[in-house]
Amino acid sequence: MPKLSDHDVTTCERCGDRIRWTVTAAGRPLPVNADPDPGEFGNTAAYYDGTGRLRSRGLSKERPVLEHHEWRAIPHFTNCSAPAPRRSGGGGRRVRTQVRPAPWQR
């Protein structure tokens, strides 16, 4: 397990735990727990790229093992003690007000 510096460690705004912000391959931010996962439960591989940015990728069937300087991390969403409320998708069926006319009815 690598020894990591604490220079990029912040705290979660909701629960106060120590986290690190990574950037996924899709360019989206992903918070992971600040300390590497000592077991086999982490499903994210985190690493520093050549510019010093902390990057992450999901461990998948195609690439299930850690490569080079990667370390196993756990996304912080999985164990945040005060997670953000889930957004609903609208809560029910959409009410239709009228039927769209067919092309020959226009």
VMD Tcl script that draws the C-alpha trace (Angstrom):
set ca {
  {0.00 0.00 0.00}
  {1.55 3.35 -1.00}
  {2.29 6.12 1.48}
  {0.25 9.12 0.33}
  {0.77 12.77 1.15}
  {-2.03 14.71 2.83}
  {-1.60 17.80 0.63}
  {-4.76 17.10 -1.41}
  {-6.96 15.79 1.42}
  {-10.13 17.77 2.15}
  {-13.16 17.05 4.29}
  {-16.62 16.05 3.16}
  {-19.03 18.97 3.48}
  {-21.78 16.68 4.78}
  {-20.11 14.25 7.20}
  {-16.64 15.73 7.82}
  {-14.68 12.60 6.78}
  {-11.34 12.91 5.01}
  {-11.68 12.62 1.22}
  {-9.65 13.17 -1.94}
  {-11.20 14.47 -5.17}
  {-10.29 12.47 -8.27}
  {-11.11 13.01 -11.93}
  {-12.58 10.06 -13.82}
  {-11.77 9.08 -17.40}
  {-14.97 10.90 -18.43}
  {-13.69 14.10 -16.78}
  {-16.16 14.04 -13.89}
  {-15.15 14.63 -10.26}
  {-15.36 11.66 -7.89}
  {-14.71 11.84 -4.14}
  {-12.87 8.85 -2.69}
  {-11.90 8.09 0.88}
  {-8.54 9.67 1.71}
  {-6.90 6.47 2.91}
  {-6.25 3.55 0.55}
  {-8.45 0.50 1.04}
  {-6.38 -2.17 2.84}
  {-8.75 -4.97 1.78}
  {-10.29 -5.97 -1.49}
  {-13.51 -3.94 -1.17}
  {-12.48 -0.84 -3.14}
  {-13.76 -0.89 -6.70}
  {-11.84 2.16 -7.89}
  {-8.19 2.45 -8.89}
  {-6.70 5.88 -8.10}
  {-3.37 7.23 -9.34}
  {-1.50 10.47 -9.94}
  {-0.90 11.23 -13.61}
  {2.17 12.95 -15.04}
  {0.87 16.41 -14.18}
  {0.14 15.53 -10.55}
  {-3.62 15.33 -10.96}
  {-5.35 12.55 -9.04}
  {-7.18 10.37 -11.56}
  {-9.43 7.35 -11.06}
  {-10.87 4.48 -13.04}
  {-13.31 1.75 -12.18}
  {-11.99 -1.76 -11.78}
  {-13.82 -3.84 -14.38}
  {-13.75 -7.33 -15.84}
  {-11.49 -6.08 -18.63}
  {-9.01 -4.44 -16.22}
  {-9.58 -6.01 -12.77}
  {-6.10 -5.55 -11.29}
  {-4.16 -2.49 -10.20}
  {-1.54 -1.26 -12.65}
  {1.79 0.46 -11.93}
  {1.33 3.13 -9.26}
  {-2.41 2.72 -8.73}
  {-3.94 2.19 -5.31}
  {-7.34 0.75 -4.40}
  {-9.86 3.34 -3.26}
  {-13.47 3.37 -2.15}
  {-15.82 6.03 -3.55}
  {-16.97 8.20 -0.66}
  {-20.63 7.90 -1.69}
  {-20.68 4.32 -0.39}
  {-19.92 5.14 3.24}
  {-20.81 8.81 3.76}
  {-22.68 9.05 7.06}
  {-24.76 12.00 5.79}
  {-25.37 11.37 2.07}
  {-27.12 13.84 -0.17}
  {-30.85 13.21 -0.58}
  {-31.72 11.22 -3.67}
  {-33.35 13.11 -6.49}
  {-36.64 11.70 -7.65}
  {-37.45 11.20 -11.29}
  {-40.73 13.08 -11.10}
  {-42.58 10.84 -8.72}
  {-45.18 9.34 -11.00}
  {-46.75 9.04 -14.38}
  {-46.87 12.06 -16.63}
  {-50.34 13.45 -17.15}
  {-51.18 13.84 -20.82}
  {-53.40 16.72 -21.71}
  {-54.14 15.78 -25.31}
  {-53.17 13.44 -28.09}
  {-50.68 14.56 -30.72}
  {-52.39 14.62 -34.15}
  {-51.21 12.21 -36.80}
  {-49.59 13.73 -39.92}
  {-52.74 13.26 -42.03}
  {-54.82 15.13 -39.44}
  {-52.81 18.34 -39.62}
}
mol new
graphics top color blue
foreach p $ca { graphics top sphere $p radius 0.5 }
foreach p [lrange $ca 0 end-1] q [lrange $ca 1 end] { graphics top cylinder $p $q radius 0.2 }
display resetview
